[in-house]
Amino acid sequence: MTNLFELKDRVVVMTGACGVLGIPIVKYFAAQGAKVVLLARERSSELGEQIVSEIKADGGEACFFATDVLDKALLEKNYGQIMEKYGRIDVLMNAAGGNMPSATVPPDKSIFDLDTDAVKQVTDLNLFGTVLPTMVFAKAMVEQKYGSIINFASESALRPLSRVAGYGVAKAAVANWTKWLCGELALKFGEGIRVNAIAPGFILSKQNKALLTNPDGSLTPRSHTILGHTPFGRFLEPEELLGTLHWLASDASKAVTGTVAVVDGGFDAFSI
């Protein structure tokens, strides 16, 4: 019987591949037999090559290319590099994104103090940093009439969270783009191309460490509020996204498109 979860020899391209989420994800997919392409900023080149070396040492196949998800010309160059090396793209994971303090509204300020330029930068990175790679790399999927695109949304795309004004708006846009694009690609290029998103819950990372922990490592009041609204009562680990991503990347989710898969320990479902 066919293994619907088989990923061997699938070409998996991931933006933001050197981040706290990206590293365990690319290592996992490589361990499943996929050929993994790591895309990240030039400043992450050394780390990217280190990850590639570790994957190859474990018998996997991977390569790293420096990119900028807001630079379409550079993305086109990456596309040529990938196609020359592997000849196809089966899975695209749009994980590049992030936030910046100036795009938030801290407790001692209000909406009237919001830095709209910072909000635009955060929106560009998260939304157009998803749109542009899709416009470039999905061309391979159209040619082969097969592919799975997985966008990275967020809990803040589903439930507006205090303070993170810009990031929430940007990730909500990613979720909406996911639903729009699934119809656009299937209607015009066939049912073989699917578009879904994953909405991770709260994971401690460099990006949110200042919000969630004190200098001594103890949890902030915001952390206690989050955990009080999370039935699991804890933060998630990046590895807990792997099963859902595997499912969305594989033929096991062949009829699934336009879905935002929530992996959050129950936060979105819980009230009081």
Secondary structure by P-SEA (a helix, b strand, c coil): cccccccccbbbbbcccccaaaaaaaaaaaaaccbbbbbbcccaaaaaaaaaaaaaaacccbbbbbbbcccaaaaaaaaaaaaaacccccbbbccccccccccccccccccccccaaaaaaaaaacaaaaaaaaaccaaaaaaaccbbbbbbbccccccccccaaaaaaaaaaaaaaaaaaaaaaaacccccbbbbbbbbccccccccccccccccccccaaaaaaaaacccccccccccaaaaaaaaaccccccccccccccccccccccc
